[in-house]
């Protein structure tokens, strides 16, 4: 396999990210604003046992996270999952679909997030914004984020750390003021409990897995680390440290938030609430005046951080796939002074702007969980193949073979449960996400046929 970056005249990405920075990158990717709504949705079916859904989701995410830590430590390449898939399975079409699926997850998240930021402004300042103003404002947000990404990786990581500290503080405050309520409820009580069976009688493995599919969304983001691994100093050590550290911290925060929420507010009220964690904060800290506006600002930082990191991930993914020969070579150009993939940054701005103007992006974003679960399954399988290949280099972190095997099984099982729910449910809305996911895969196949990438290469060290 050829080396496509051997031209010394071409500028390259620079290794400037340390272990703690990459940990904040991963933590910031996971601690989005979604957790504020997910608690209520999960409680509607699992009741006080909502923590079980987070536990199951964490197990699935951690298994795959360990696989990603291994891949990132072995192969510090910007192509991320597409690179690992091509290196392991050597199927260009599959690698292309994987890359497009990851990119779409980031782009739709950016489009929905930028609109959510603008939609927060009327709540904070009493403004009246029509739909056109919201869309134009959203494009403005994407432009500003793009300017930071274009400026450089140091500036991007500095802004990420600031946003991550702010959004984590919002969740830690809820835990701090609500911890005194711990132990006041039965944490196995669920919506399906019977009088004769008592608390926990309504809990089934299928119910927990359905909840895990929903709460798994709150763990998504760790996979983005692969796409910036090429810019990490000593990646064989720092990528596993940052990725695993971020997942451990996110898990601790999520579990504590889930237990706090059902301890402070009855789960039925959480399920019916439009802002479940806000209700928790108000009840646990009635002395905090103006808490709504404070959390409004925290929400803006949380959503903005997600947009920043998805933009950063997307630009590096386009760059990496270009260097592999899966996308046009112009996307692999690096700015000689900024050392950023500036062409990819500009292209992403155009694509996200079109998504914002098209509308109906929220349904598109919800479908990306299934796409990412599919990507996780493929990457786990790729790692199994790579670990069995005797001539492959070893990294600084090598989990046993059972980890990627179980990771693939868990992710595939979550896909099966979600699709089965879509087929058997009487609610037509349940079928929207799987159908959109299938449409995105179909579009990526069409793009592959049109662009006709030939002889994709994998860079050898």
N, C-alpha and C positions, 0 to 999 in steps of 0.2 A: 504494500500500500504506500502510495506516494506521500511526500511531505509537501503540503501546499503553502507553507509559510516560510520557506527557506530563503526568499529574496531579502537580502539585508537592507535594501533600499526602502522597503516598505515599513512604515511605522507600525508599532504593535501596542497591544494593551500592556499596561504596566502593573506590576505586582505591588500594590500599596495597602491592601487590606489585611489587618491583623486578626488574631483569633477572637478577641473580644468584639471587634467591629462586626465580624461575620456572625457572631452569636446575636448581636443586636439586630442585624439584618434579618436573620431567621425569626427571631422573636417578634420583630415589627411586622413581618409578613403574616404571622399567625394571629397576633392580637389585633384583629380588625374590629370594626363596629358591629360585625355580625353576631358576636356573642351576646350583645344587648337584646337581640330579638330571639335568638335561638333557644334561650332558657325557657321562654314561654311556650314556644312551639313544642319542644321536647316534653315539657311538663304536662301538656294536654293529653298525652297518651301514657306516659310513665309515672306521672304524679311525683311523689317525693323521691321515687327511685330514679329520677332524671340523671343522677350521678352515674348510674350503671351504663347509660348510653355514652357518656363521656369516657368512662373507663374502657368500654368496648372499642370506641373510636380511637382512643389513645393506643390500645394494643395494636390495632391495625396500622395506625399511623407510625407508631414507634418501630414496628418491624420493617416497614418500608423506609422509615427514616434511617435506620441502621444500614440498610442496603445502600441508600443514597450517600451516607457518610463514607462507606467503602468505595463507591464509584467515584465520588468527588476527591477522595484521598489518592486514588489510583490514577485518575485521568482528569487533570485540572484543565478542562476545555470548556469554552463558552457554549458549545452546542448542547450541553446538558444531557437530557434524556435522549435526544435524537442521536447524539454522539455514542452514548452507551449502547443504544439499540443497534446502531450500525456496526459498531465494533464487535458486539456479541453475536448478533444474529445474521448480520451481513445481508439484510433485506432492505434495499434502498426505498422501496415503496412504503414498507412499514415504518422505517425511520422517518420518512417524510410526513406520514400521517401523524406520528407521535409528535414531531416538532410543531406541526400546524395546530394540533390539539392543545399543546401547552401554550402556544402563542395566543390562540383564541381565548383561552381561560383568562390570560392576563389582559387582553384587549377589552373584553367585555366587562371585566372587573373595573378597568380604568374608566370606561364609558359610563357605567352605572355609578361609580364612586364620584366622578366629577359632577354629575348631575345631582347626586345626593348632597354634595357640599353646597351647591348653589341653592338647593331647596331648604337648607338649614338657615340661610340668611334671613328670609322673612320671619322665621320664628324668633331669631335673635334681635333683629332690628325693626321689625314691623313693616318691612318693605312689601310692596305688591309687585310680583313678577309674573308676566304672562309667559306662556310656553316658549315663545321665541326668545325671550330674554334669558330663560333658564338654559336653553340650548347654546346660545351664544356665550353665556357666562361659563358654561361647562367647557366649551372649546377653549376659552381663555384660561381656565384652570389647567387644562392639558398642555397648553402652550407654555405656561409658567413652569410647570413640572419639567417639560421638555428642555427648557433653557437650563435648568439645574443639571439635568442628565448630560446635556451637551457640554456644560462647563467643565465637568470632570468627576471622577469617581470619589475624590476626597470630599468635594462639596456635597455630593449625593449621600455619602455615608454620614457626614456630619448632620445633615438635615434629618436623616433617618433616625439617628440616635436621639435627637431632640424630640421627634414625634413619638418614638417608642417609649421614652421615659414618661411623656405626658399621658399616653393612652394606658400604660401599665399602672400609673398612679391612680387613674380613675377606677380601675378594677380593684386595686389593693385597698383603696379607701372603702369600697363597699364591703370587702372582707373584714377590714379593721373595725368598722362600726357594727357589723352584724355577727361577729364571732361570739358575742355573749349570748346569742340565741341558739347556738349549737346544742344539740341534744334534746331540744324541746319537741321534736316530732319523731314519728316512726319513719325511718328512711327507706323502708321497703313498701310503704303504702302506695298503691298505684290505682289508675283509673278503672282497671278491670277486676279489682278485688271483689270477692263474694263475701256475704255475711258469714257463711259457714267456714269458708277457707281462711278468712282473716287477712291481715296485711301481708302482701307478697303473693297471695294466691293468684293474682291476675298477671303476674310476670312470667313471660315465656321467652325462650331464646329468640324466637322470631320477632317478638315485640322489641326486645333489646336491640336486635340487629337493625330493625327499621329505624329506631331512634338513633343508632350509631351512624346510619347513612346520613341522617340530618346533621348530627353534631360533628361528623367527620369534617364538614365544611369549615369548622372553626380551627382545625389543625392544618388545613391546607395553607401552604406558603413555604414550608420547609424545603420543598423541591426546588424553589427558586435559587437556592444557594448554589446548585450545580452550575447555573448559567453565569455566575460571577466568579467561579472558582479559579479561572485563569488569571484573575487579578488579586488572588490571595497569596500572601507571603507564606512560604513553607506549607503548601496546601495539604501535603500528606498528614500533617499534624493539625493544622488549624481548621481545615474543613470539617473533619470529624468532631473536633472540640466544639466548634461553633454550632454545628447542626444538632448534635446530641444535647448540648447545653441549652439551646433554644427550646427544644422539645420538652426537656425536663422542666424548665421554668414555666412554659406554657401549660403543661399538664397540671403542675401544682396550682397555678392560678385558676385554671378552669374548674378543677375539682373543688377547690375552696369556694369559688363563686357559686357553683351549683348547690353545694351543701348550705351555704349562707342564704341563698335565695329561698329555698323551700323551708328553711328554718325561720325566716323572718316573715314571709308572706305565704299564706296557704296556697298550695299548688293550683287549686281551681281558680284562684284570683290571678295567679301568674299566667295561667293558660289563656285567660280572657283579657289580659292587659295588653295595651298597645306599646307600653314601655315597661316591661317587667322589672328590669334592674333599677329603673328610676323609682318605681314603687318601693322596691327594697330599700334604696338609699333614703327615701323620704321617711319611711317608717322607722328605720334604724337610726336616722340622724335628723329628727324633727327640728333641731336647733339650727340646722344649716339653711339659712335663708338664701334664696336665689340659686338653689342647687340646679334648677332646670337650665338656666343660662350657662352655668359652669360646665355642665355635661354637654351642652350644645357645642361649646368650644372644643371640649375633649373629642366629641364626635367628629368635628371637622379635622382635627389633627390626626385622628385614627384613620379616617377615610382618605385623607390626603397622603398619609404614609403608605397606605395600600396602593394608591395610584402611583406614587413615586417608585415603589419597589417593583410593581408590575411593569412600569415603563422601563426601568433599568433592566429587568429580566428580559423583556421583549426585545430590547435593542441588542443585548448580548446574544440572545437566541438567534435572531436574524443574522447577526455577524457570524456566529458559529456554524449555522447551517450553510451559509454562503461559503465559508472556508472548507466545508465538507463537499461542496459541489452540489448541494441540494437546492440552493437558491441562487439567483443571479450574482455574479462576482462583485458587482458594484456595492452590494450590501456589506461586503467584507472590508471596505475601505476604512482606514483609521485616520482621524485628523492628526496632522503632524505635530501640532502644539498641544492640543487638548488630550490626545491619546484616547479619544472616545470614537465609537462607530457612528460618526455624524450623519452619514447617509441613512443608516438604519433608524436613527432618531427622527429624522425628517419624515421618512416613509411611515413610521408608526403614528406620527402626529396626523398625517393625512388619513390613515385608515380609521383611527379612533374618532376623528372629526366626522367622518362619513357615518360611522356607527351611531354617534350622538344624533346627527341630523335625521337618520332613518327612523329613530324611535323604536319602541318595543325591545329595548336592550335588556331589560330586567329578566324577562323569561329566558333570553339567551344566556345570561350569566348563571342562572340557576341550573342550567343543563350542563355546565362545565364540570360539576362535581363528578358526574358519570364519566366524562372524558378523562379527567385526571385519574380516576380509579382505574380506568383502562390503561392509561400510561404507566401507572404504578405497577400494574400487573406485568406489563411488558418489560419494564426495567428490572423488576425482580427476576423474571425469567432470563433476561440477558445476563444478569450477574451470576446466576447459576451456571450458565454456559461459560462465562469468562473465568469463573473460579475453577471449573473443570479443565480449562485449557492450560496445559503445562507451561507454555512459553509466555504467558501473560505476566506483567510485572505485579508485584504485591505492593500494597500501600502501607501507611502507618496504622491503619485500623482494618482488621480482617475478622468480621463476625463469622461464626460457623455456618456451614452450608444450610442448616435448617432454617436460618433467619430469612434469606430470600425465598426459600421454598414456602414457609408459612406466610410470608408477606404476600406472595402471589396468590395463595389460597384464600387468605382473608379478604384481599381486595376483590378477587373474582367473586367471592361469596356475597360481598356487599353489593356488587353489580347485579348479581342474580336476584337478591332480595328486592332491590329497587325495581328491576324490570318486572318481576313477578307481581309486585304491588301495582304497577301500572296496568298490567294485564287483567288482574282480578278486581281492581277497585271500580266502584260504580261512579266515581268522580272522574270525569273526562280530563280535568286539569292534571291528574296524576300521570297522564300519558304525554304531556307536553314536553317535559325534559328529555325522556328517552328519544322521542321523535326528533327534537332539535339536535341532540347529540348525533343521531344517525345522519341527519342532514349535513352537519359539519364534517363528518367523516367522508360523506359522499362528495362534498365540495372540494375537500383536500385531494380526493382521488382525481377529480376533474382537473384541478390545478396541476397535479403531477403529470397528467397526460398532456396538458397544454405546454408546460415548461420543459418537459422531457429532460430532466437532469440525467446526465450520463456519467458513468464511471465515478460515482461518489467515492471519496477517499477518506481514510481515517488516518490522522496524523500519528506517526510513530515517534516515540521519545528516544 
